[in-house]
């Protein structure tokens, strides 16, 4: 049973010091919901800033290792599922290029769990007294307060595209041929941007991306020399008591340069029949996935075509929920829904087969999920998109972006949508000093 130590903080820079301290641990996960800062209030988020550091026990590479850890620990868990866990549940293999090599799955039971509430400057540390003493916790707080905040980092990373614009457009046309033949009716097609021989400060990458694009499912994950730097706007799956929530996101448009243009673009997205069609296809897929672990008749669409505004983009998001059936575990629920339909297409299995055929990069952690499981069984996992992945040993940095291809897709416009989604990562990696916080209004 963990004990709690709570302290009132009077340092205006404490959150930055806390992030710097946590990112310096060999294994750490930082989850930031930006409560009070984001453009909309997330009714399902339970924490402002939640951090796990240090490893008591860990699980990696497969669902059953996660099942064993989650069912035996009865404690906090932090970790990630990579997209390629699909190979465990489907007859699919991944032979594409992988410059990063993240494990297929990694979760850890942390030594310390830290909750920080910026609005009232309260830090709570949860610890096991059998392994860490109260005096050690006081020392940890002292270390955090003394941690130096990283300074500015100039960088101009030479970003390359794995495929050219011409090859992208040609591939989208081929995917549309499969759609016309009835193989799939929607497929999420993604492309990689990468750079080699990169020496970067991972926390500074995260802070710059977070300033440029604060998101409700922001995450910094360090696994020794491998890093996830994530500014995700999308929730994959959340569990609150007996309720399971999924919020698939399909539909993207830029922010306007002034309030009038911004509202016009928002209305344009809201009324876009193509975007609505993409969204409802994935909503139907999610409903089917959730039904596998739901009480009969409990799956419902709580919101269809909701428009959510972020600093750089408007997004179309729907909310689907269910009541989990008796005996369904976190592992069961994830296995029956992962990978998320918003990142595959539909029908899911055939879409994933075509993804392996047409994409040139193994997705790995991109379009996977990161998050936590609480001791009471509640959980919250994001969709790993709008994210930079970095291996400090290999000096390799990568990010991927994609869009949903349907029968009505215009290849040129799909390419433009990819560049729009890539914008924040490109600015962060290529800036000469510090990114501008807003593209327009």
Order of alpha helices (4+ residues) and beta strands (2+ residues): beta-alpha-beta-beta-beta-alpha-beta-alpha-beta-beta-beta-alpha-beta-alpha-beta-alpha-beta-beta-beta-beta-beta-alpha-alpha-beta-beta-alpha-beta-alpha-beta-beta-beta-beta-alpha
